[in-house]
Amino acid sequence: MKSFLKKREIRITRRQAVIAAIAVVVLVAIYWFVTHRPAPAPDLPVVAVEPVIQDDVEIYGEYVGRVRAQQFVEVRARVEGYLENMLFEEGTYVTKNQVLFVINRDQYAARADKARAQLKKDEAQVRKAQNDLERIRPLYEQNAASRLDLDNAVAAYETAEASVAMSQADLDQAELELGYTIVRSPLAGHISERYVDLGTLVGTGGKSLLATIVKSDTVLVDFSMTALDYLKTKERNVNLGQKDSTRSWQPNISITLADNTVYPFKGLVDFAEPQVDPRTGTFSVRAEMPNPKHVLLPGQFTKVKLLLDVRENATVVPLKSVIIEKGGAYVFVMRRDSTVERRFIELGPEFQNQVVVERGLVPGETIVVEGYHKLSPGVKVKVNNALLKKEEGEEVDERRREQGDKEPSV
């Protein structure tokens, strides 16, 4: 009996041991599964990318310009006399040939009358000399008059004709001076204030400048360019001041006013100085600008933006994507397998936060524009253009804040 019990207890003990061992294994497996996790994969660099685009690029130069009138005329007295009348309002618009001033004309009218009377006298002498000649010539042919009588008659006739010509010239001169007593506007434009008062002696012995007239419906904008700018325009086959029908564009300017607003009209460059000023190393350029509302005033300074060249179908990338080091400029180009490579490029002109790429890239390739500081060639990257949108939003907010600061406070 005891032997049977001992065997039963041993079997129970073995079963419990097996169950306990299984339980231990299960617990160990659960603990290992819970605590032993696979090592996380390394984080990929997050970047923002943009495609390389092809576009027509306008290249500008900025200069300081000065506005001047297309025509500026000084109205002067051409004869001497006392100023009697002024027939315009100062600062107003006058038309061509409008009467502006009247100078005392009594002495000039008297001179004209005298010259006219002298002309009549000389014309009478011509008729008398002609009649004498007509009487003497047939007598001379009949030997009833001498050769001396005929010669005297011919000389008297020719002298009388010369006197008529002189008197006619004196009359023309007198009438011309008489006409100068009426001072007219030589062109249409805005007239200044008068520079002399009524009753003042003007002309040869007095003040001759009466007023000035400015024609500013069209103004001229003068600015200076450096010799380097000139060489660059020659490299682009652009001749300033000359129209080129082979191009789809012409060198034109836009100007910025004193309140930082852009003038709505553009001007065309119509003249460039053919030589460089040795004192400044610059040459003068002129553009013609329409001014229908007379917003531009002669003499004022302004900012000039000149269209120097148009690069058609140029390869363009954002300026912020370019990394410049001692070895040159390069960008990171993303391959199809999401890895990046370093690509050295040759830069062209910059414009509006973008730059032209002369060599090294082709349109359609994808370049990294944000997050390239932590990259190295061959690294795989993760694209997240939300970074780019966030940055663009921050730039817009910053521009709005700057514009808000410029607005006057109420």
PEDA-V78030 format. One record per residue. N is the residue number from 0. RES is the residue in one small letter. OMEGA is omega in whole degrees, -180 to 180 (none if undefined). D_LAST is the distance of its C-alpha to the last C-alpha in Angstrom with 1 decimal. Layout:
# PEDA-V78030
n->{N N}
res->{RES RES}
omega->{OMEGA OMEGA}
d_last->{D_LAST D_LAST}
This chain:
# PEDA-V78030
n->{0 1 2 3 4 5 6 7 8 9 10 11 12 13 14 15 16 17 18 19 20 21 22 23 24 25 26 27 28 29 30 31 32 33 34 35 36 37 38 39 40 41 42 43 44 45 46 47 48 49 50 51 52 53 54 55 56 57 58 59 60 61 62 63 64 65 66 67 68 69 70 71 72 73 74 75 76 77 78 79 80 81 82 83 84 85 86 87 88 89 90 91 92 93 94 95 96 97 98 99 100 101 102 103 104 105 106 107 108 109 110 111 112 113 114 115 116 117 118 119 120 121 122 123 124 125 126 127 128 129 130 131 132 133 134 135 136 137 138 139 140 141 142 143 144 145 146 147 148 149 150 151 152 153 154 155 156 157 158 159 160 161 162 163 164 165 166 167 168 169 170 171 172 173 174 175 176 177 178 179 180 181 182 183 184 185 186 187 188 189 190 191 192 193 194 195 196 197 198 199 200 201 202 203 204 205 206 207 208 209 210 211 212 213 214 215 216 217 218 219 220 221 222 223 224 225 226 227 228 229 230 231 232 233 234 235 236 237 238 239 240 241 242 243 244 245 246 247 248 249 250 251 252 253 254 255 256 257 258 259 260 261 262 263 264 265 266 267 268 269 270 271 272 273 274 275 276 277 278 279 280 281 282 283 284 285 286 287 288 289 290 291 292 293 294 295 296 297 298 299 300 301 302 303 304 305 306 307 308 309 310 311 312 313 314 315 316 317 318 319 320 321 322 323 324 325 326 327 328 329 330 331 332 333 334 335 336 337 338 339 340 341 342 343 344 345 346 347 348 349 350 351 352 353 354 355 356 357 358 359 360 361 362 363 364 365 366 367 368 369 370 371 372 373 374 375 376 377 378 379 380 381 382 383 384 385 386 387 388 389 390 391 392 393 394 395 396 397 398 399 400 401 402 403 404 405 406 407 408 409}
res->{m k s f l k k r e i r i t r r q a v i a a i a v v v l v a i y w f v t h r p a p a p d l p v v a v e p v i q d d v e i y g e y v g r v r a q q f v e v r a r v e g y l e n m l f e e g t y v t k n q v l f v i n r d q y a a r a d k a r a q l k k d e a q v r k a q n d l e r i r p l y e q n a a s r l d l d n a v a a y e t a e a s v a m s q a d l d q a e l e l g y t i v r s p l a g h i s e r y v d l g t l v g t g g k s l l a t i v k s d t v l v d f s m t a l d y l k t k e r n v n l g q k d s t r s w q p n i s i t l a d n t v y p f k g l v d f a e p q v d p r t g t f s v r a e m p n p k h v l l p g q f t k v k l l l d v r e n a t v v p l k s v i i e k g g a y v f v m r r d s t v e r r f i e l g p e f q n q v v v e r g l v p g e t i v v e g y h k l s p g v k v k v n n a l l k k e e g e e v d e r r r e q g d k e p s v}
omega->{179 179 179 -180 -180 179 -180 180 179 179 179 -179 178 179 180 -180 179 179 179 179 178 -180 179 179 180 180 178 179 179 -180 180 -180 -179 -173 -175 178 179 179 -179 177 -179 180 177 176 180 -177 171 -175 175 176 173 -175 177 -173 173 -173 175 -178 -176 170 -178 -175 175 -177 177 -178 173 -177 176 176 179 -172 173 178 -176 175 -177 175 -178 178 179 -178 -175 -171 174 -171 177 175 -176 178 -178 179 178 -179 179 -180 175 180 -178 -177 174 177 179 -171 -175 -176 -179 175 178 178 179 178 179 179 179 178 178 178 179 178 -179 177 176 177 178 -179 178 -179 178 178 178 -180 -179 178 -174 -175 178 176 178 180 178 -179 178 178 -177 176 179 178 179 -180 179 180 178 -180 179 179 -179 177 178 177 178 178 178 179 178 180 177 178 177 178 178 179 180 179 177 178 176 178 179 177 172 -176 -177 179 -179 180 177 180 179 -176 -180 171 178 -178 179 178 177 -178 -180 175 -178 177 -172 -178 -179 179 -180 -178 -177 -179 175 179 -178 173 -174 172 172 -178 176 179 -180 174 -176 177 180 178 177 176 179 180 180 178 177 177 180 -180 178 177 -178 -179 -180 178 -180 -177 -180 180 176 -179 178 179 178 -178 166 -176 178 -177 -176 178 178 173 -179 179 -171 -179 177 -180 -179 178 -177 -180 173 -178 -177 180 -179 176 -177 -179 -177 -177 -180 174 -173 178 -178 176 179 -173 176 -177 -173 -178 177 175 180 -179 178 179 -177 178 -177 175 -177 176 -173 174 -177 -176 173 178 -177 178 179 176 -170 174 174 -179 -178 180 -175 176 -177 177 -179 -178 -179 -180 179 175 173 -180 180 178 180 180 178 172 -176 175 178 -177 177 -175 174 -174 173 -179 178 177 172 178 175 -178 177 177 -179 -179 173 -179 174 179 180 176 -178 -179 178 -180 178 177 -177 -177 -178 -176 171 -177 178 -179 175 -174 176 -176 175 -178 174 176 -179 179 178 -180 178 177 177 178 178 178 180 178 178 179 179 179 177 177 -178 -178 180 179 -178 none}
d_last->{112.9 111.1 111.1 109.4 106.7 106.1 105.6 103.3 101.1 101.0 99.8 97.1 96.0 95.8 93.8 91.3 91.1 90.3 87.7 86.2 86.1 84.4 81.9 81.1 80.7 78.4 76.3 76.2 75.1 72.4 71.1 71.2 69.4 66.7 66.3 67.1 64.2 64.1 61.9 58.5 58.0 55.9 52.1 51.4 48.4 45.5 44.0 41.9 43.6 42.9 45.4 46.0 44.9 46.1 43.7 43.3 41.3 39.5 39.6 37.2 37.0 34.0 34.5 32.9 33.7 33.8 33.7 36.5 37.9 40.8 42.7 42.3 45.1 46.1 47.6 50.6 53.4 56.7 59.0 59.2 58.5 56.3 53.1 53.5 50.6 47.3 46.6 43.0 39.5 37.8 35.2 36.4 38.1 41.9 44.6 47.6 50.5 48.4 49.9 47.6 49.9 53.4 55.7 58.7 61.4 64.6 66.3 65.5 66.8 70.0 70.4 70.1 72.7 75.1 74.8 75.4 78.5 79.8 79.4 81.5 84.2 84.4 84.6 87.6 89.2 88.9 90.6 93.4 93.9 94.0 96.6 98.7 98.5 99.6 102.6 103.7 103.5 106.3 108.4 108.1 109.1 112.3 112.9 112.3 109.5 109.1 106.7 105.1 104.3 102.6 100.6 99.5 98.4 96.4 94.7 93.8 92.3 90.2 89.1 88.0 86.0 84.2 83.4 81.8 79.6 78.6 77.9 75.8 73.7 73.2 72.2 69.7 68.2 68.0 66.3 63.9 63.0 62.8 60.3 58.1 57.5 55.3 52.3 50.7 47.8 49.1 46.4 43.4 40.0 37.5 39.2 38.0 38.5 42.2 43.5 46.4 46.9 49.4 52.8 52.4 55.3 54.2 56.1 58.8 58.9 55.3 51.8 51.9 48.3 46.9 43.6 42.2 41.4 39.2 39.6 36.4 36.7 37.6 36.6 38.1 36.3 38.3 38.0 40.4 41.9 44.1 47.8 47.1 44.9 47.7 50.2 48.1 47.7 51.5 52.0 50.1 52.3 49.3 50.0 46.9 47.3 49.9 49.5 51.4 52.5 53.6 50.0 47.6 44.7 44.2 42.3 38.9 35.6 32.0 29.4 25.8 23.8 21.7 18.4 20.4 21.2 24.8 26.8 28.3 31.9 34.3 36.9 40.5 42.1 45.1 46.3 46.9 48.6 52.1 52.2 50.1 49.1 51.2 48.8 45.7 47.4 45.2 45.9 43.9 42.7 41.5 39.7 39.4 36.1 35.6 33.0 33.4 30.1 30.3 27.1 29.1 30.1 33.4 33.0 29.7 29.7 28.6 29.1 32.2 33.1 36.9 38.8 41.8 43.7 43.8 45.7 47.1 48.0 46.9 47.0 43.4 42.3 39.0 38.6 38.1 41.5 43.3 44.8 45.9 48.6 51.3 53.6 51.1 48.5 49.2 47.8 49.1 50.7 51.4 54.9 56.1 57.4 53.9 55.0 53.1 54.5 53.2 53.1 52.7 51.0 50.5 46.9 45.8 42.5 39.1 36.3 33.1 34.1 37.6 40.9 44.0 47.2 50.2 52.9 53.3 51.6 52.2 49.9 50.2 50.7 48.4 46.7 44.9 41.2 40.3 42.6 45.0 45.0 47.5 49.8 53.2 55.4 57.3 55.0 54.4 50.8 48.9 46.2 42.9 40.3 37.8 37.1 36.0 33.8 32.2 31.5 30.2 27.8 26.7 26.2 24.0 21.9 21.7 20.7 17.9 16.6 16.9 15.0 12.2 12.3 12.3 9.3 6.5 3.8 0.0}
